[in-house]
Amino acid sequence: MSLKEDPTFNIYSERSSFKWIVLAISVVISASSIVYTSQLVQKIRARESKQIALYAKTLEYLSHEEELPNAVFILEEIVDANNTIPVIVANEYGEPDFYKNIPKADGISDPAKRKEFLLNEIQEMRDQHEPILVTLADQGQILGYLTIYYKNSQLLAQLKYYPYIQLSVIAIFGLIVFAVFNYSRTAEQNRVWVGMAKETAHQLGTPLSSLLAWTEYFKEQFPDHRDVFLELEKDVDRLEMITERFSNIGSVPQLREENVPDVVTEVVKYLQKRISRKVSIEIETFPSDDILGALNRSLFAWVIENIIKNAVDAMGGVGSIHVKIMKVSEGMVSIDISDTGKGIAKNRIKQVFEPGFTTKKRGWGLGLTLTKRIVENYHGGKIFVKSSEVDKGTTFRILLKT
């Protein structure tokens, strides 16, 4: 099949563009958030590094300080002011002498276990930041060394994960918005479909009644042309069936166990006299015995009719159509309808069932859309393009529950 987009339904292509615009805006917001948070993390990290460097200089200064009041003041104002950054001060042998802002260590009562825990913390801190060496001296004489280890504060650690949390919130919000948008759009489409179908059935009612009356009149006036009136009655019956089909749109159809090959054969026999004689239609069933499926006979016949008519149009009235009906599994029936038409380009296959795409020069492109709704919404089945090659043909597959 070849597809032509009807400008009447540009809204569906615009819907895709709208989604890309929303996605682009979301990406820009997310990227900006990540960049801003990354810069904020770097600033806080640098500030904490400066604070620890000041901490080290303070300890080094205190080792030289002879006046106790100054030492106490500095200790309280600078060293003890650190309430966020985890710090461990180790002696020259690498053993922890002092630690701060490590709550887990406070909860360990056993000194040996606490020391082991702090040594593990030192290793983790060394991986995060370069330790600071403090020289202890008195009047120019070196008394020893201290090493200060530290790691990022809890606030800094939380900020690292903040962009991901924010992205998750944006993603969830976006999914909710799209779900609501799709639901409202689907509900609106349903109302349009139902209204259009009901109005069509209503409009067909008056001329159909007139045709019935004229048929009976001509049968009485021209009894010798019974064969002609028999075909005319078939078409009138067909119009009645079409009216019934449109009336059923929007209502919950009654599904019954039907012989699927019989329904398909009935449609093919009707169409065979009304399509090009240069189109051959072959029906194959496997296994050959009855294949039952839960369906509404009138609506499902419409599905087969739409697909076959589209196939005839795609072949230009010349070619062959092969219908294969199989019981693919317990509780599932498959109907494959293959043609030798123009085929569908791979990048257009997903658009086949959207309104506005048609193989005809004059057409609304609603046939396959309606077909999909009947199969999936009313029969609980699936319909999709099984395979297609340009200039070689297309195969549609319908899956129905038994």
N, C-alpha and C positions, 0 to 999 in steps of 0.2 A: 504494500500500500504506500501511497505518497500522501503526505499531509500538507494541508494548507491552513494557515491560521486566519481565522475570521476576525477582522478588526473589532467586531461587536464585543468580543470577549477579551479585549486587551487587559481587562481588570485582573485576569489570572496571571498574565505575564508581569503586570505591575506588582502583583502580590509577591512574586518571587524577588523582584527588585527591592520591594519594601523590606523583605527579610534580610537581604544583603546589607541594606542601609542600617537596619537595626543592629546587625552583627558588627558592622564596621564601627558604629558608635560605641558599642560595648567593648570592642577591642581597644579603641582609643582611650576610653575611660579606664579600662583595666591596665593598659600600658602606662598611662599617666600615674595611676595609683601606685604601681610597682616602682616606677622611677622615683616618685616623690618619697615613698617609704624607704627605698634604698638609700636615697640621699640623707633622710632623717636618721637611719640606722648608722650611716657612716659618721654623721656629726656626733651622735650620742657615743659611738665607739671611741672617736677621737677625744671627746670630753672625758670619758672614763679613763682612757690611757693617761691623759694629763693629770687626772685626779690621783691615779696610782703613782705616777712619777712624783707628784707633790708629796704623796704619802711616804715614798722612799726618801726623798730629801729631808722630810720631817724627822724620820727615824735617824737619819745620818746626822742631822743637826742636833737632835737630842743627845746623841752620844758625845757631842762636844760641849753641850750646855752645862755650865757650872752653877748658874743661878736657878734654883729649883722653881720659883714662881713662874719664870718664863717657860720652863720645860712643861710644867703642869698645864699652863694656859694653852700652849701649842698642842699638847697631847689631847686636851679636851676639845679644842676648836677645830682641829684638822684631822687628827687620826680617828677620834671617836665619831666625827661627823659623817664618816662613811657608813651608811646604813643600807646600801644597795649592792655594792660590788663585792662578790666573794673573794676573800684574800687569805692567803696562807703565807706566813713568814717562817722560813726554814733557816736553821743554823748552817755553819760551814760544812757540816757533815751530811747535809741534806735531810735532817730530821725536823719535822714541824715543831716550832716553838710556840707559835701563836696563830690563831685563825679568827676570822670574823665573817658574819653573814653566810654561814653554812649550817642551816638548821638541822640537817641530818646528823652532823657530827655532834651537835648538842644532845641528840637523843641516844647516843651510844655511851653507856656508863662504863664499859670495860676499857681502860686506857690502851691496852694492846690492840683491841679491835678498832678503837678510835684512831690510833696511829696508822694502822693499816689502811683504814678508809681515807685518811688525809693524804697518805702517800699516793693512793690511786687518784685522788683529786689533783694532786700536784702534776701527775702525768697528763691528765686531761687539760689542766691549765697551761702546761708547757706547749701543748699542741695548738692552743688558741692564741696565746700571746707570748712574746719573748719575755722571760723573767728579768727582773731588775736587781742588779747586784748593789748592795749597800755596804760601804766600808765603815767600820767602827774604829775610831781613833781617839786618842787622848793626848793632847799636847804634841801632835805630830807622830805619836807612836801608834801603830796599827794594833788594835786589840782583837780584831776578828772580822768576820764577814757574815752578812745576812742576805738571803735571797728572797725576794718578794715574788710570789706567784699569784696570778689573778685570772679571772675569766669574766665573760660578759654577765651583766646583771640580768635578773629575771625579766625586767622591762625590755631590755634589748633582745633577749631571746624571744619574747612574745611578739615584738615588732617584726621579727624575721618571718613569722608565720602569719602576720596580719594580712599581707596581700593575698595569700592563698585563701584565707577565711573570707576576705572581701570578694574574691573572685567566685568562691562557692556561693556566697549570698547573691551576687549578681546573676550567676548562672541559674540558680533556683528561681529567682524573681523573673528572669527571662523566660524560663520554661513555663512558669505560671501564666505570664502574659500571653505567650504563644498559645497555650492550651485554651485560655479564655477566648482569645481572638479566633482560633480555629473552631471552637465550639459555637461561638456566635455566628461565624461565617457559615458553618454547616447548617445551623438552625435556620438561618436566613435562606440558604439555598433550598432547604427542605420545604420551606413555606412557598418559595417561588415555584419549585417543581410541582408541588401538590396543587397550588392555585392554577398553574398553567394546564395541568392535566385535567382537573375538574372542569375548567372553562372549555377546554377542547372537547371533552365528552359532552358537555352541555350544547356546544355549537353544532356538533355532529348529529345530535338527536333530531332536530327538525328536518333537515334534508333526508336523513335516513328514513324517517317515517313516510316522507313523501315518496322516496324510491320504492319502499315496500308497497305502497298503494298503486303506483304506476306499474310495478311489475305484475301485480294481480290483474290490473286492467288490461295490459297488453297480452297476458296469457289468455284472457277471455276473448279478446278481439282477434288474436292471431294464433289459434291453436296449432297450426301446422309448423310453427317455429319453436317447438318445445325444447329442442337442444340449445337454442340460443338463450331462452329464458332460464334453462337449468344453470348455465354458466353465470347468467346475470344474478340468479338467486345465490349462487356460491359467493359472488363478490359482495352482495348485500349482507349475507351471513358474515362475511369477513369484516365488513364495516361494523356490524354489530359487535363482533369480537373485539375490534380495535376500540370501539367506544367503551366496552366493558373493561378493557385493559387500562385505559386512561382513568376510568372510574375507580379502579383498584389502587391507583397510585396514591399513597398517603394512608391507605388502610392496611390493616394487618392481613396478608393473604392467607387463605387456607391451603396448607400443604398436604398433599395426599401421596400415597405410594403409587407411582406410575411406572409403566414400562418405558424407559428412556428411549430405546430404539424406535418404539412405536410413535412417540411424540415427534422425534426428529424426522422420521420417514413421512409422517403426515405433513409437516412443514415443507419438506423437500418436494413432495408431490404437488403441493399447491404452487410453489414457486417455479417449478420446472416448466409449467405452461406459460409463465408470465415473465420469464427472463430470456436472454438470448439463447437461441438453439445451438450456438457455438460453444456454450458452456456445459460441460458434463459434470454431474454430481454423483459421487460414489459413496456409499455408506458401508462401513465395515464394523462388525461387533466382535468383541473377544471377551469372554467366551461367547459362543454362538447362541446360548440359551438366553432367557429373559434377564435383563439387567434393570433392576428396580432402583428408583431414586425418589426422595421426598421433594416434590415440586408442585408448583401451581401451574397446571397445564397451559392455561391461556398466557400467563406472563412468560413462562419459559419458552413457549413457541415464539414469542416476540423476540427473545434473546437470539435464538437460532436464526430467525428471519433477518434480524439486523446484521448479524455477522456475515451471513451468506450474501446479502445484498451489497455489503461493503466489499466483499471479496470479488463479486461480479464487477463492480465499479473499478476496483483496482486492476482487474485484468482487461478492462476495456471491452467487456462482453465477449472475450475469446480466451478459453483456457479450461482448466479442470479444477474441481474442488473435491477434496477427499475428507470425509468425516469418519473419524475412528472413535468408537465408543468402547471403553474398557472398564472393568472393575479392578481398580489399581490396588485396593486393599480392603480389608474388612471395614465396611461402613463408609466407603468412598468410591465415587464413580467419576471417571474422567472422560471428557468429550474434547477431542482435538479436531479443529477445523482448519485445514490447510488449503492454500490457493497457490496459483502460479502467476501471481500478479507482480506489481512493481516493487513490492517489499518496502521496508521502513528503515531509514538510516538509524544506526545505533544511538545517536544522540537525540533522536526524536521518539524513541520507543516509550519512554516514561510519560510523554505528553499525549499518547494515543487516546487515553480515556478522559482527557480534560475537555471541557466545553470549548468549542470554537475551532477545533482541528478536524478537518474533513478532507476526504478524497475527491469530493465533487466541486466543480466550478461554482455551482449554486447550491448552497446548503448551510445549515446552521452548525453542523458538527456536533449534534446532540445524541446521535444514535448510539455510539459506543459508550458515552457517558451514562445514558439511560440503561444500557445493557449492564454496565458494571453495578449500578445501583440495584437493579432487579436481582442479579446473581448474589451480590454480597449482602445487601441490606435486607432483602426479602426472603432469600433462600439460605442465607448463612454459608454460602460457598465462596469460591475464589475464581477470578478470571484474570488472565494475564497473557502477554505475548510470550509464547514458549520459545519461538525462534523466528528470525526474519533476516533475509538477505536481499539487498537491493537488486532489482531486476530478476530475482529468482522466486520470490514468494514469501508468504507469512503463515505462521501457524499460531492460532489462538488456542489456549487450553482453558477449559471450564472444569472446576472440581465441585462436585455436589455430594452432600451427605445422603446416605441411603436410609 
